[in-house]
Each structure stands twice: as structure tokens, then as C-alpha cells.
Amino acid sequence: MNFKLLVVLSLFITSATFASELEKMAEEDQLARSGDYEKIDWLAVAKDDQIRRNRVKEILSDNRAFTSKDYYSAALIMQHGKTPEDYLAAFQYARKAKDIDPKDEGAAWLSCAAEDRYLLKVNKKQVWGTQLESKLNKAGTYEILYLIDFDETQKSDAEREGCFLPSLKEMKRRLNAMSKMKNINMQFEHWMSGT
């Protein structure tokens, strides 16, 4: 077999192996967060998250040609980090995924969400309106989700649409409806879908 062909095949197989590993880790990341939020073992999830983030850094340090899906998978894992550097990496990977495939809605949304996480972590206000926390409702009877430190003046509705986010008016409508829902899982589903 031709040596050059062998090298190209080896690089292709290695890249494909990394890609499938990134996708598998992203699936594991999401699976760890599925189900009833209150029954998840968050200490175990945090430990596994750190292992996945370390592996993403190893894989992407290899400087091979990665696909949009690879970068999206890496961003999904990194955005569950704890440090500004983790969130900045998630933003950068999601942005690369979006640059490679401008029609990738998930990458567009994730780039905005990771940017908001990064801004909050460095003590600035989020600009897209993607990050929620919970607090007790006014009567103190159940928890509701709300937007954390959101500067709604920084991005236009047209810019939000580019990230596949709802308009500011729609966001406020959803938050109002969510404040009347006693189940936090239902609130989150409503936030994501609007229905």
C-alpha cells in the first residue's frame, strides 16, 4: 500500500474515532441530566463532567480537522463546566460549529447560551437571556425559574432570532406563565418550547 495513502487513512480513522468519542461523551452528558431534576446525583454528575471536559481538551488539542458536530459536542460538554475558561471554550467551540454549518440551530443557540454563562461567571450581566435560576415565588409556596442578571437592552429581537431565541416579549410571556406553574420541570419545558 502507498505510504501517503496509509497516512491519510490513518488520519481519517483517528479523526473519525475522536469524532465518535466526542459525540458519545455529549450523549452521556445529556443523559446524566435527563429525568427528574431533583433526583439527579449532582455530585456524581460533576465528577463525570470533569472527566469529559479533560478528555475534550485532550482531543481538541490534537489540531485535526473537526466537523461542526464535533465542535458542537465539545461545546455541549464544556458549557457544563465551572470556570470562566470552560464557558469561554464552550462559546468558542459552538461558534466554530456555527461557522462550519451556519444552519445548525443547536450550535447557534449554544454559542449564545455559553456566552451568557461566561458573562455571568465574570460578574457581568447576561445579554441573550438564556440562563435561569430558581427562587421561591412571592407567596413562598413553590420555586419558580427566573432570568439571572439579564440586560435586555444589549441584543435586539433580530439578533435573538439568529440564535433561535424567542423575542423579548415572548420571553416575558413565558416567564409570566411559568410563575404560575408549581412544577419546576414543567416550567423549564415551557421555557424551552413556549407551549
C-alpha positions as CSV (number, residue, x, y, z in Angstrom):
1,M,0.0,0.0,0.0
2,N,1.2,3.5,-0.8
3,F,2.7,5.2,2.3
4,K,0.9,8.5,1.6
5,L,-2.4,6.7,1.3
6,L,-1.7,4.8,4.6
7,V,-1.0,8.1,6.4
8,V,-4.2,9.7,5.0
9,L,-6.3,6.6,6.0
10,S,-4.7,6.6,9.5
11,L,-5.5,10.3,10.0
12,F,-9.1,9.7,8.7
13,I,-9.6,6.7,11.1
14,T,-8.2,8.6,14.0
15,S,-10.3,11.7,13.3
16,A,-13.4,9.5,13.0
17,T,-12.6,7.8,16.3
18,F,-12.3,11.2,18.1
19,A,-15.5,12.4,16.5
20,S,-17.5,9.4,17.6
21,E,-15.9,9.7,21.1
22,L,-16.9,13.4,21.3
23,E,-20.5,12.5,20.2
24,K,-20.7,9.7,22.7
25,M,-19.4,11.9,25.5
26,A,-22.0,14.6,24.6
27,E,-24.8,11.9,24.7
28,E,-23.5,10.8,28.1
29,D,-23.5,14.5,29.3
30,Q,-27.1,14.9,28.3
31,L,-28.3,11.6,29.6
32,A,-26.8,12.4,33.0
33,R,-29.1,15.4,33.1
34,S,-32.3,13.7,32.0
35,G,-35.2,12.7,34.2
36,D,-36.4,14.3,37.4
37,Y,-34.1,17.2,38.2
38,E,-34.5,16.7,41.9
39,K,-33.5,13.0,41.9
40,I,-30.2,13.5,39.9
41,D,-27.0,12.8,41.9
42,W,-25.3,16.1,41.1
43,L,-22.0,15.1,42.8
44,A,-21.6,12.1,40.5
45,V,-22.6,14.2,37.5
46,A,-20.0,16.9,38.4
47,K,-17.2,14.2,38.7
48,D,-18.1,12.7,35.3
49,D,-18.4,16.2,33.8
50,Q,-14.8,17.0,34.8
51,I,-13.6,13.7,33.2
52,R,-15.4,14.6,30.0
53,R,-14.1,18.2,29.9
54,N,-10.5,16.9,30.4
55,R,-10.9,14.4,27.5
56,V,-12.4,17.1,25.3
57,K,-9.3,19.3,25.9
58,E,-7.1,16.3,25.0
59,I,-8.9,15.5,21.8
60,L,-9.2,19.1,20.5
61,S,-5.5,19.8,21.3
62,D,-4.7,17.4,18.5
63,N,-5.4,20.1,15.9
64,R,-7.0,17.8,13.4
65,A,-9.9,18.8,11.1
66,F,-13.1,18.6,13.2
67,T,-16.6,18.8,11.9
68,S,-19.4,21.1,13.1
69,K,-20.9,18.2,15.0
70,D,-17.5,17.6,16.7
71,Y,-17.3,21.2,17.9
72,Y,-20.9,21.2,18.9
73,S,-20.4,18.1,21.0
74,A,-17.3,19.6,22.6
75,A,-19.2,22.9,23.4
76,L,-22.1,21.0,24.9
77,I,-19.7,19.3,27.3
78,M,-17.6,22.4,28.1
79,Q,-20.7,24.5,28.9
80,H,-21.3,22.3,31.9
81,G,-18.0,23.5,33.4
82,K,-17.3,25.6,36.4
83,T,-14.8,28.1,35.3
84,P,-14.8,31.2,33.0
85,E,-12.3,29.3,30.8
86,D,-14.8,26.3,30.5
87,Y,-17.6,28.7,29.4
88,L,-15.3,30.6,27.0
89,A,-14.2,27.3,25.4
90,A,-17.8,26.3,25.1
91,F,-18.6,29.6,23.4
92,Q,-15.6,29.3,21.0
93,Y,-16.4,25.7,20.1
94,A,-20.1,26.4,19.5
95,R,-19.1,29.4,17.4
96,K,-16.8,27.2,15.3
97,A,-19.6,24.7,14.8
98,K,-21.9,27.5,13.7
99,D,-19.2,28.9,11.3
100,I,-18.8,25.5,9.7
101,D,-22.5,24.9,9.5
102,P,-24.5,28.2,9.6
103,K,-27.8,26.3,9.5
104,D,-27.0,24.4,12.8
105,E,-29.6,25.8,15.2
106,G,-28.2,23.9,18.1
107,A,-24.7,25.5,17.6
108,A,-26.2,29.0,17.2
109,W,-28.3,28.6,20.4
110,L,-25.4,27.1,22.3
111,S,-23.0,29.9,21.3
112,C,-25.4,32.4,22.9
113,A,-26.0,30.3,26.0
114,A,-22.3,29.8,26.6
115,E,-21.6,33.5,26.1
116,D,-24.3,34.2,28.8
117,R,-22.7,31.7,31.1
118,Y,-19.3,33.2,30.6
119,L,-20.5,36.7,31.2
120,L,-22.3,35.7,34.4
121,K,-19.2,33.9,35.6
122,V,-17.0,37.0,35.2
123,N,-19.6,39.1,37.1
124,K,-21.3,40.7,34.1
125,K,-24.9,40.6,33.0
126,Q,-26.1,38.1,30.5
127,V,-27.1,39.6,27.2
128,W,-29.1,36.9,25.4
129,G,-31.4,35.8,28.2
130,T,-30.6,32.1,28.3
131,Q,-29.7,31.5,32.0
132,L,-32.3,30.7,34.6
133,E,-32.1,30.1,38.4
134,S,-34.9,29.2,40.8
135,K,-36.3,31.1,43.7
136,L,-39.4,30.9,45.9
137,N,-42.5,32.6,44.4
138,K,-43.9,35.7,46.1
139,A,-46.1,33.6,48.4
140,G,-43.1,31.4,49.3
141,T,-45.1,28.2,48.4
142,Y,-43.0,26.8,45.5
143,E,-40.0,27.5,43.4
144,I,-40.1,29.4,40.1
145,L,-37.5,29.9,37.4
146,Y,-36.3,33.4,36.5
147,L,-33.7,35.1,34.4
148,I,-30.4,35.9,36.3
149,D,-28.9,39.4,35.9
150,F,-30.3,39.9,32.4
151,D,-29.6,43.2,30.5
152,E,-32.4,43.0,27.9
153,T,-31.1,46.2,26.1
154,Q,-27.9,44.5,24.7
155,K,-29.4,42.4,21.9
156,S,-32.2,43.1,19.5
157,D,-35.0,40.6,18.7
158,A,-33.4,40.1,15.3
159,E,-30.1,39.1,17.0
160,R,-32.1,36.8,19.3
161,E,-33.7,35.2,16.3
162,G,-30.3,34.5,14.9
163,C,-29.6,32.4,18.0
164,F,-33.1,30.7,17.7
165,L,-34.2,32.5,20.9
166,P,-37.7,34.0,21.4
167,S,-38.3,37.7,21.2
168,L,-38.1,39.7,24.4
169,K,-41.9,40.0,24.5
170,E,-42.2,36.2,24.2
171,M,-39.6,35.6,26.9
172,K,-41.6,37.8,29.3
173,R,-44.8,36.0,28.4
174,R,-43.1,32.6,29.1
175,L,-41.7,33.8,32.4
176,N,-45.1,35.1,33.5
177,A,-46.8,31.8,32.6
178,M,-44.0,29.8,34.4
179,S,-44.5,31.8,37.6
180,K,-48.0,30.2,37.9
181,M,-46.7,26.6,37.4
182,K,-45.8,24.7,40.6
183,N,-43.6,22.1,38.9
184,I,-40.2,23.3,38.0
185,N,-39.7,20.7,35.3
186,M,-42.9,21.9,33.6
187,Q,-41.6,25.5,33.9
188,F,-38.4,24.5,32.2
189,E,-40.2,22.7,29.4
190,H,-42.4,25.7,28.9
191,W,-39.3,28.0,28.8
192,M,-37.7,25.8,26.1
193,S,-40.8,25.3,23.9
194,G,-43.2,28.1,24.8
195,T,-46.1,25.7,25.0
